[in-house]
Amino acid sequence: MNPFKSDQLVDRLEATAKARQATLARFQARPAADDPAVLARQAARHAVVEAREVRSTEREAARLAAQAAREAEVLAAEAEAAAERVREAAAKADRQAALASEQKAARDARFAARKARARR
């Protein structure tokens, strides 16, 4: 502390009273709730809130639409994969049937050749 400064109790009380008066004056200087400027600010705030809610709803709708599109793509890909598996299974069955008929024809030819040799 500065030793030359004489801060008396009366001076501190006066400073406190002045601070209270300044706070009270600032509070009393505020416009009333029905003041047009206050109402205009409230209307502007409400408009901002409503616009924010609209944007939020639009974003949510866009997100849901994108999610539905992704799910549709996944379902389409799964359906295509299932169809491909069915095609591959059919092709494999056809190959196995053709192989079985070729093997049967080869067996029949061997059997016929053996019978022909036995008849000679």
DSSP file (Angstrom, degrees, kcal/mol; ACC not computed):
  #  RESIDUE AA STRUCTURE BP1 BP2  ACC     N-H-->O    O-->H-N    N-H-->O    O-->H-N    TCO  KAPPA ALPHA  PHI   PSI    X-CA   Y-CA   Z-CA
    1    1 A M              0   0    0      0, 0.0     3,-0.0     0, 0.0     0, 0.0   0.000 360.0 360.0 360.0 151.3    0.0    0.0    0.0
    2    2 A N    >   -     0   0    0      1,-0.2     3,-1.1     2,-0.0     0, 0.0  -0.695 360.0-152.3 -80.3 120.8    0.9    3.5   -0.6
    3    3 A P  T 3  S+     0   0    0      0, 0.0    -1,-0.2     0, 0.0     0, 0.0   0.731  91.5  57.5 -69.0 -19.3    1.7    5.1    2.8
    4    4 A F  T 3  S+     0   0    0      2,-0.0     2,-0.6    -3,-0.0    -2,-0.0   0.596  85.3  91.8 -87.6  -9.5    0.8    8.6    1.6
    5    5 A K    <   -     0   0    0     -3,-1.1     2,-0.9     2,-0.0     0, 0.0  -0.728  62.4-158.5 -88.2 125.1   -2.7    7.6    0.6
    6    6 A S        -     0   0    0     -2,-0.6     2,-1.0     2,-0.0    -2,-0.0  -0.842  10.0-175.7-107.2  99.6   -5.2    8.1    3.4
    7    7 A D        -     0   0    0     -2,-0.9     2,-0.1     4,-0.1    -2,-0.0  -0.801  12.9-168.2 -97.4  97.9   -8.2    5.9    2.6
    8    8 A Q     >  -     0   0    0     -2,-1.0     4,-2.0     1,-0.1     5,-0.2  -0.411  33.4-112.0 -86.6 163.4  -10.6    6.7    5.3
    9    9 A L  H  > S+     0   0    0      1,-0.2     4,-2.5     2,-0.2     5,-0.2   0.868 117.8  54.8 -61.3 -38.5  -13.8    4.8    6.1
   10   10 A V  H  > S+     0   0    0      1,-0.2     4,-2.4     2,-0.2    -1,-0.2   0.902 106.2  51.5 -64.9 -40.8  -16.0    7.7    4.9
   11   11 A D  H  > S+     0   0    0      2,-0.2     4,-2.2     1,-0.2    -1,-0.2   0.921 111.2  47.5 -63.2 -43.3  -14.2    7.7    1.5
   12   12 A R  H  X S+     0   0    0     -4,-2.0     4,-2.3     1,-0.2    -2,-0.2   0.901 111.6  50.4 -65.4 -40.4  -14.8    4.0    1.1
   13   13 A L  H  X S+     0   0    0     -4,-2.5     4,-2.4     1,-0.2    -1,-0.2   0.897 110.3  49.9 -64.3 -39.5  -18.4    4.3    2.1
   14   14 A E  H  X S+     0   0    0     -4,-2.4     4,-2.4     2,-0.2    -2,-0.2   0.899 110.4  50.3 -64.8 -40.0  -18.9    7.2   -0.4
   15   15 A A  H  X S+     0   0    0     -4,-2.2     4,-2.1     2,-0.2    -2,-0.2   0.898 111.4  48.6 -65.0 -40.0  -17.3    5.1   -3.2
   16   16 A T  H  X S+     0   0    0     -4,-2.3     4,-2.3     2,-0.2    -2,-0.2   0.911 111.2  49.6 -65.6 -42.3  -19.6    2.1   -2.4
   17   17 A A  H  X S+     0   0    0     -4,-2.4     4,-2.5     1,-0.2    -2,-0.2   0.907 110.6  50.1 -64.0 -41.4  -22.6    4.4   -2.4
   18   18 A K  H  X S+     0   0    0     -4,-2.4     4,-2.4     2,-0.2    -1,-0.2   0.898 109.9  50.9 -63.8 -39.7  -21.6    5.9   -5.8
   19   19 A A  H  X S+     0   0    0     -4,-2.1     4,-2.2     2,-0.2    -2,-0.2   0.902 111.2  48.3 -64.4 -40.8  -21.2    2.3   -7.2
   20   20 A R  H  X S+     0   0    0     -4,-2.3     4,-2.7     2,-0.2    -2,-0.2   0.911 111.3  49.9 -65.0 -41.8  -24.6    1.4   -6.0
   21   21 A Q  H  X S+     0   0    0     -4,-2.5     4,-2.6     2,-0.2    -2,-0.2   0.899 110.6  50.1 -63.5 -39.7  -26.1    4.5   -7.4
   22   22 A A  H  X S+     0   0    0     -4,-2.4     4,-2.2     2,-0.2    -2,-0.2   0.907 111.9  47.7 -65.4 -41.8  -24.4    3.8  -10.8
   23   23 A T  H  X S+     0   0    0     -4,-2.2     4,-2.2     2,-0.2    -2,-0.2   0.920 113.5  47.9 -64.1 -44.1  -25.7    0.2  -10.8
   24   24 A L  H  X S+     0   0    0     -4,-2.7     4,-2.7     2,-0.2    -2,-0.2   0.901 111.3  50.2 -63.7 -41.8  -29.2    1.4   -9.9
   25   25 A A  H  X S+     0   0    0     -4,-2.6     4,-1.5     1,-0.2    -1,-0.2   0.896 110.6  50.0 -64.3 -39.2  -29.1    4.1  -12.6
   26   26 A R  H  < S+     0   0    0     -4,-2.2     4,-0.5     2,-0.2    -2,-0.2   0.896 112.6  47.2 -65.5 -40.1  -28.0    1.5  -15.2
   27   27 A F  H >< S+     0   0    0     -4,-2.2     3,-0.9     1,-0.2    -2,-0.2   0.902 113.1  47.8 -66.9 -42.0  -30.8   -0.9  -14.1
   28   28 A Q  H 3< S+     0   0    0     -4,-2.7    -1,-0.2     1,-0.2    -2,-0.2   0.743 103.3  63.0 -72.8 -22.0  -33.4    1.9  -14.3
   29   29 A A  T 3< S+     0   0    0     -4,-1.5    -1,-0.2    -5,-0.2    -2,-0.2   0.627  79.2 107.9 -77.3 -13.6  -32.2    3.1  -17.7
   30   30 A R  S <  S-     0   0    0     -3,-0.9    -3,-0.0    -4,-0.5     2,-0.0  -0.377  79.3-109.0 -64.3 142.5  -33.2   -0.3  -19.2
   31   31 A P        -     0   0    0      0, 0.0    -1,-0.1     0, 0.0    -2,-0.1  -0.336  37.0-101.1 -71.0 157.2  -36.2    0.0  -21.5
   32   32 A A    >   -     0   0    0      1,-0.1     3,-1.4     2,-0.0     6,-0.2  -0.204  31.9-105.5 -72.8 168.1  -39.5   -1.6  -20.3
   33   33 A A  T 3  S+     0   0    0      1,-0.3    -1,-0.1     5,-0.1     0, 0.0   0.753 120.3  51.1 -69.2 -23.7  -40.7   -4.9  -21.5
   34   34 A D  T 3  S+     0   0    0      4,-0.1    -1,-0.3     5,-0.0    -2,-0.0   0.265  80.1 125.1 -97.6  12.4  -43.4   -3.3  -23.7
   35   35 A D    <>  -     0   0    0     -3,-1.4     4,-2.6     1,-0.1     5,-0.2  -0.489  67.8-127.8 -69.0 138.2  -40.9   -0.9  -25.4
   36   36 A P  H  > S+     0   0    0      0, 0.0     4,-2.5     0, 0.0     5,-0.2   0.851 109.1  53.5 -58.5 -35.3  -41.0   -1.2  -29.2
   37   37 A A  H  > S+     0   0    0      2,-0.2     4,-2.2     1,-0.2     5,-0.1   0.913 110.5  46.5 -66.1 -40.9  -37.2   -1.7  -29.3
   38   38 A V  H  > S+     0   0    0     -6,-0.2     4,-2.5     2,-0.2    -1,-0.2   0.920 113.2  49.0 -66.6 -43.4  -37.4   -4.6  -26.9
   39   39 A L  H  X S+     0   0    0     -4,-2.6     4,-2.5     1,-0.2    -2,-0.2   0.889 110.1  51.8 -62.7 -39.0  -40.3   -6.1  -28.7
   40   40 A A  H  X S+     0   0    0     -4,-2.5     4,-2.4    -5,-0.2    -1,-0.2   0.916 110.1  48.5 -64.6 -42.2  -38.4   -5.8  -32.0
   41   41 A R  H  X S+     0   0    0     -4,-2.2     4,-2.5     2,-0.2    -2,-0.2   0.909 111.7  50.0 -63.3 -41.2  -35.4   -7.5  -30.5
   42   42 A Q  H  X S+     0   0    0     -4,-2.5     4,-2.6     2,-0.2    -2,-0.2   0.912 110.7  49.2 -63.2 -42.0  -37.6  -10.3  -29.2
   43   43 A A  H  X S+     0   0    0     -4,-2.5     4,-2.4     1,-0.2    -2,-0.2   0.906 110.9  50.2 -64.0 -40.5  -39.2  -10.7  -32.6
   44   44 A A  H  X S+     0   0    0     -4,-2.4     4,-2.3     2,-0.2    -2,-0.2   0.915 110.8  49.3 -64.0 -42.1  -35.8  -10.9  -34.2
   45   45 A R  H  X S+     0   0    0     -4,-2.5     4,-2.6     2,-0.2    -2,-0.2   0.918 111.0  49.4 -62.5 -43.2  -34.7  -13.5  -31.7
   46   46 A H  H  X S+     0   0    0     -4,-2.6     4,-2.7     1,-0.2    -1,-0.2   0.900 110.2  51.3 -63.1 -39.5  -37.8  -15.6  -32.4
   47   47 A A  H  X S+     0   0    0     -4,-2.4     4,-2.5     2,-0.2    -1,-0.2   0.906 110.7  48.6 -63.7 -40.5  -37.2  -15.3  -36.1
   48   48 A V  H  X S+     0   0    0     -4,-2.3     4,-2.4     2,-0.2    -2,-0.2   0.916 112.1  48.9 -65.1 -42.3  -33.6  -16.5  -35.7
   49   49 A V  H  X S+     0   0    0     -4,-2.6     4,-2.4     2,-0.2    -2,-0.2   0.926 112.7  47.5 -63.6 -44.2  -34.8  -19.4  -33.5
   50   50 A E  H  X S+     0   0    0     -4,-2.7     4,-2.4     2,-0.2    -2,-0.2   0.911 112.0  49.6 -64.3 -41.7  -37.5  -20.4  -36.0
   51   51 A A  H  X S+     0   0    0     -4,-2.5     4,-2.6     2,-0.2    -1,-0.2   0.897 110.5  51.1 -63.3 -39.5  -35.0  -20.2  -38.9
   52   52 A R  H  X S+     0   0    0     -4,-2.4     4,-2.6     2,-0.2    -2,-0.2   0.914 110.1  49.1 -62.7 -43.1  -32.6  -22.3  -37.0
   53   53 A E  H  X S+     0   0    0     -4,-2.4     4,-2.6     2,-0.2    -2,-0.2   0.895 110.8  50.5 -64.5 -39.3  -35.3  -24.9  -36.3
   54   54 A V  H  X S+     0   0    0     -4,-2.4     4,-2.6     2,-0.2    -2,-0.2   0.935 112.0  46.9 -63.4 -45.7  -36.2  -24.9  -40.0
   55   55 A R  H  X S+     0   0    0     -4,-2.6     4,-2.7     1,-0.2    -2,-0.2   0.903 112.0  51.1 -62.7 -40.2  -32.6  -25.4  -41.0
   56   56 A S  H  X S+     0   0    0     -4,-2.6     4,-2.4     2,-0.2    -1,-0.2   0.917 111.0  48.0 -62.7 -42.9  -32.2  -28.2  -38.4
   57   57 A T  H  X S+     0   0    0     -4,-2.6     4,-2.6     2,-0.2    -2,-0.2   0.904 112.0  49.8 -64.2 -41.2  -35.3  -29.9  -39.8
   58   58 A E  H  X S+     0   0    0     -4,-2.6     4,-2.6     2,-0.2    -2,-0.2   0.914 111.1  48.9 -64.1 -42.1  -34.0  -29.6  -43.3
   59   59 A R  H  X S+     0   0    0     -4,-2.7     4,-2.6     2,-0.2    -2,-0.2   0.911 111.7  49.4 -63.3 -41.3  -30.7  -31.0  -42.3
   60   60 A E  H  X S+     0   0    0     -4,-2.4     4,-2.6     2,-0.2    -2,-0.2   0.912 111.6  48.7 -63.8 -42.4  -32.4  -33.9  -40.5
   61   61 A A  H  X S+     0   0    0     -4,-2.6     4,-2.5     2,-0.2    -2,-0.2   0.911 112.7  48.1 -63.9 -41.8  -34.6  -34.6  -43.6
   62   62 A A  H  X S+     0   0    0     -4,-2.6     4,-2.6     2,-0.2    -2,-0.2   0.894 111.7  50.2 -65.0 -39.3  -31.5  -34.5  -45.9
   63   63 A R  H  X S+     0   0    0     -4,-2.6     4,-2.5     2,-0.2    -2,-0.2   0.924 111.9  47.2 -64.5 -43.8  -29.7  -36.8  -43.5
   64   64 A L  H  X S+     0   0    0     -4,-2.6     4,-2.6     2,-0.2    -2,-0.2   0.892 112.2  50.1 -65.2 -39.1  -32.6  -39.3  -43.4
   65   65 A A  H  X S+     0   0    0     -4,-2.5     4,-2.4     2,-0.2    -2,-0.2   0.919 111.9  47.6 -65.0 -42.5  -32.9  -39.2  -47.2
   66   66 A A  H  X S+     0   0    0     -4,-2.6     4,-2.5     2,-0.2    -2,-0.2   0.896 112.0  50.1 -64.7 -39.6  -29.2  -39.8  -47.6
   67   67 A Q  H  X S+     0   0    0     -4,-2.5     4,-2.6     2,-0.2    -2,-0.2   0.912 110.6  49.3 -65.4 -41.5  -29.4  -42.7  -45.2
   68   68 A A  H  X S+     0   0    0     -4,-2.6     4,-2.4     2,-0.2    -2,-0.2   0.896 110.9  50.4 -63.8 -39.3  -32.3  -44.2  -47.0
   69   69 A A  H  X S+     0   0    0     -4,-2.4     4,-2.4     2,-0.2    -2,-0.2   0.911 111.0  48.6 -64.6 -41.8  -30.4  -43.9  -50.3
   70   70 A R  H  X S+     0   0    0     -4,-2.5     4,-2.5     2,-0.2    -2,-0.2   0.921 112.0  49.0 -63.5 -42.6  -27.4  -45.6  -48.8
   71   71 A E  H  X S+     0   0    0     -4,-2.6     4,-2.7     1,-0.2    -2,-0.2   0.894 110.6  50.7 -64.4 -38.5  -29.6  -48.4  -47.4
   72   72 A A  H  X S+     0   0    0     -4,-2.4     4,-2.6     2,-0.2    -1,-0.2   0.906 110.4  49.7 -64.4 -40.7  -31.2  -48.8  -50.8
   73   73 A E  H  X S+     0   0    0     -4,-2.4     4,-2.6     2,-0.2    -2,-0.2   0.912 111.4  48.7 -63.2 -41.8  -27.8  -49.0  -52.4
   74   74 A V  H  X S+     0   0    0     -4,-2.5     4,-2.6     2,-0.2    -2,-0.2   0.927 112.5  47.8 -64.0 -44.2  -26.8  -51.6  -49.9
   75   75 A L  H  X S+     0   0    0     -4,-2.7     4,-2.5     2,-0.2    -2,-0.2   0.900 112.3  49.4 -63.4 -40.2  -30.0  -53.6  -50.5
   76   76 A A  H  X S+     0   0    0     -4,-2.6     4,-2.6     2,-0.2    -2,-0.2   0.909 111.9  48.6 -64.5 -41.4  -29.5  -53.4  -54.3
   77   77 A A  H  X S+     0   0    0     -4,-2.6     4,-2.5     2,-0.2    -2,-0.2   0.903 112.1  48.9 -65.0 -40.6  -25.8  -54.5  -53.9
   78   78 A E  H  X S+     0   0    0     -4,-2.6     4,-2.5     2,-0.2    -2,-0.2   0.906 111.6  49.1 -65.6 -40.4  -26.9  -57.4  -51.7
   79   79 A A  H  X S+     0   0    0     -4,-2.5     4,-2.6     2,-0.2    -2,-0.2   0.909 111.9  48.9 -64.2 -41.7  -29.7  -58.4  -54.2
   80   80 A E  H  X S+     0   0    0     -4,-2.6     4,-2.4     2,-0.2    -2,-0.2   0.905 111.5  49.4 -63.9 -41.1  -27.1  -58.2  -57.0
   81   81 A A  H  X S+     0   0    0     -4,-2.5     4,-2.4     2,-0.2    -2,-0.2   0.904 111.4  49.2 -64.7 -40.8  -24.7  -60.4  -55.0
   82   82 A A  H  X S+     0   0    0     -4,-2.5     4,-2.3     2,-0.2    -2,-0.2   0.913 111.4  49.1 -64.8 -41.8  -27.5  -62.9  -54.3
   83   83 A A  H  X S+     0   0    0     -4,-2.6     4,-2.6     2,-0.2    -2,-0.2   0.897 110.8  50.9 -63.5 -39.6  -28.4  -63.0  -58.0
   84   84 A E  H  X S+     0   0    0     -4,-2.4     4,-2.8     2,-0.2    -2,-0.2   0.906 109.4  50.4 -64.4 -41.0  -24.7  -63.5  -58.9
   85   85 A R  H  X S+     0   0    0     -4,-2.4     4,-2.6     2,-0.2    -2,-0.2   0.901 110.8  49.4 -63.1 -39.5  -24.5  -66.4  -56.4
   86   86 A V  H  X S+     0   0    0     -4,-2.3     4,-2.5     2,-0.2    -2,-0.2   0.923 111.9  48.2 -64.8 -43.5  -27.6  -67.9  -57.9
   87   87 A R  H  X S+     0   0    0     -4,-2.6     4,-2.7     1,-0.2    -2,-0.2   0.917 112.8  48.3 -61.7 -43.2  -26.1  -67.6  -61.4
   88   88 A E  H  X S+     0   0    0     -4,-2.8     4,-2.7     2,-0.2    -2,-0.2   0.906 111.6  49.5 -64.8 -40.4  -22.8  -69.1  -60.3
   89   89 A A  H  X S+     0   0    0     -4,-2.6     4,-2.5     2,-0.2    -2,-0.2   0.903 112.5  48.0 -64.8 -40.1  -24.7  -72.0  -58.6
   90   90 A A  H  X S+     0   0    0     -4,-2.5     4,-2.6     2,-0.2    -2,-0.2   0.917 112.8  48.2 -65.5 -42.9  -26.7  -72.6  -61.8
   91   91 A A  H  X S+     0   0    0     -4,-2.7     4,-2.7     2,-0.2    -2,-0.2   0.909 112.1  49.4 -64.0 -40.8  -23.5  -72.5  -63.9
   92   92 A K  H  X S+     0   0    0     -4,-2.7     4,-2.7     2,-0.2    -2,-0.2   0.912 111.0  49.5 -64.3 -41.5  -21.8  -74.9  -61.5
   93   93 A A  H  X S+     0   0    0     -4,-2.5     4,-2.5     2,-0.2    -2,-0.2   0.904 111.6  49.5 -63.2 -41.1  -24.8  -77.2  -61.6
   94   94 A D  H  X S+     0   0    0     -4,-2.6     4,-2.8     2,-0.2    -2,-0.2   0.928 111.9  48.1 -63.1 -44.3  -24.7  -77.1  -65.4
   95   95 A R  H  X S+     0   0    0     -4,-2.7     4,-2.7     1,-0.2    -2,-0.2   0.913 112.9  48.3 -62.1 -42.4  -20.9  -77.8  -65.5
   96   96 A Q  H  X S+     0   0    0     -4,-2.7     4,-2.7     2,-0.2    -1,-0.2   0.899 112.2  48.7 -65.7 -39.6  -21.4  -80.7  -63.0
   97   97 A A  H  X S+     0   0    0     -4,-2.5     4,-2.5     2,-0.2    -2,-0.2   0.919 113.1  47.5 -65.1 -42.6  -24.3  -82.1  -65.1
   98   98 A A  H  X S+     0   0    0     -4,-2.8     4,-2.5     2,-0.2    -2,-0.2   0.916 113.3  48.1 -64.3 -42.2  -22.2  -81.8  -68.3
   99   99 A L  H  X S+     0   0    0     -4,-2.7     4,-2.9     2,-0.2    -2,-0.2   0.909 111.4  50.5 -63.7 -42.1  -19.2  -83.4  -66.6
  100  100 A A  H  X S+     0   0    0     -4,-2.7     4,-2.5     1,-0.2    -2,-0.2   0.911 111.7  47.2 -63.7 -41.1  -21.4  -86.2  -65.3
  101  101 A S  H  X S+     0   0    0     -4,-2.5     4,-2.6     2,-0.2    -2,-0.2   0.890 112.6  49.7 -68.5 -37.0  -22.9  -86.8  -68.8
  102  102 A E  H  X S+     0   0    0     -4,-2.5     4,-2.6     2,-0.2    -2,-0.2   0.926 112.4  47.5 -64.1 -43.5  -19.3  -86.8  -70.3
  103  103 A Q  H  X S+     0   0    0     -4,-2.9     4,-2.7     2,-0.2    -2,-0.2   0.901 112.5  49.5 -64.5 -39.3  -18.1  -89.3  -67.7
  104  104 A K  H  X S+     0   0    0     -4,-2.5     4,-2.9     2,-0.2    -2,-0.2   0.911 111.2  49.4 -64.6 -41.5  -21.2  -91.5  -68.3
  105  105 A A  H  X S+     0   0    0     -4,-2.6     4,-2.4     2,-0.2    -2,-0.2   0.910 111.9  48.7 -63.7 -40.9  -20.6  -91.4  -72.0
  106  106 A A  H  X S+     0   0    0     -4,-2.6     4,-2.5     2,-0.2    -2,-0.2   0.916 112.8  48.1 -65.2 -42.1  -16.9  -92.3  -71.4
  107  107 A R  H  X S+     0   0    0     -4,-2.7     4,-2.8     2,-0.2    -2,-0.2   0.925 112.0  49.1 -62.0 -44.1  -18.0  -95.1  -69.1
  108  108 A D  H  X S+     0   0    0     -4,-2.9     4,-2.8     1,-0.2    -2,-0.2   0.895 110.9  50.5 -63.3 -39.1  -20.5  -96.4  -71.7
  109  109 A A  H  X S+     0   0    0     -4,-2.4     4,-2.6     2,-0.2    -1,-0.2   0.918 111.6  47.3 -66.1 -42.3  -17.9  -96.2  -74.4
  110  110 A R  H  X S+     0   0    0     -4,-2.5     4,-2.8     2,-0.2    -2,-0.2   0.919 113.0  49.2 -63.1 -42.7  -15.4  -98.2  -72.3
  111  111 A F  H  X S+     0   0    0     -4,-2.8     4,-2.5     2,-0.2    -2,-0.2   0.923 112.1  47.7 -62.8 -43.7  -18.1 -100.7  -71.5
  112  112 A A  H  X S+     0   0    0     -4,-2.8     4,-2.5     2,-0.2    -1,-0.2   0.897 112.3  49.9 -64.4 -39.7  -19.1 -101.0  -75.2
  113  113 A A  H  X S+     0   0    0     -4,-2.6     4,-2.4     2,-0.2    -2,-0.2   0.917 111.1  49.1 -65.4 -41.8  -15.4 -101.4  -76.2
  114  114 A R  H  X S+     0   0    0     -4,-2.8     4,-2.2     2,-0.2    -2,-0.2   0.914 112.4  47.6 -63.6 -42.3  -14.9 -104.1  -73.5
  115  115 A K  H  X S+     0   0    0     -4,-2.5     4,-1.5     1,-0.2    -1,-0.2   0.879 110.9  52.4 -64.5 -37.5  -18.0 -106.0  -74.7
  116  116 A A  H  X S+     0   0    0     -4,-2.5     4,-0.9     2,-0.2    -2,-0.2   0.898 110.5  47.0 -66.9 -38.9  -16.8 -105.6  -78.3
  117  117 A R  H  < S+     0   0    0     -4,-2.4     3,-0.4     1,-0.2    -1,-0.2   0.879 110.3  53.3 -68.6 -36.6  -13.5 -107.2  -77.4
  118  118 A A  H  < S+     0   0    0     -4,-2.2    -1,-0.2     1,-0.2    -2,-0.2   0.811 106.3  53.6 -69.5 -27.8  -15.1 -109.9  -75.5
  119  119 A R  H  <        0   0    0     -4,-1.5    -1,-0.2     1,-0.2    -2,-0.2   0.698 360.0 360.0 -79.4 -20.6  -17.3 -110.8  -78.5
  120  120 A R     <        0   0    0     -4,-0.9    -1,-0.2    -3,-0.4    -2,-0.1   0.483 360.0 360.0 -72.3 360.0  -14.4 -111.2  -80.9
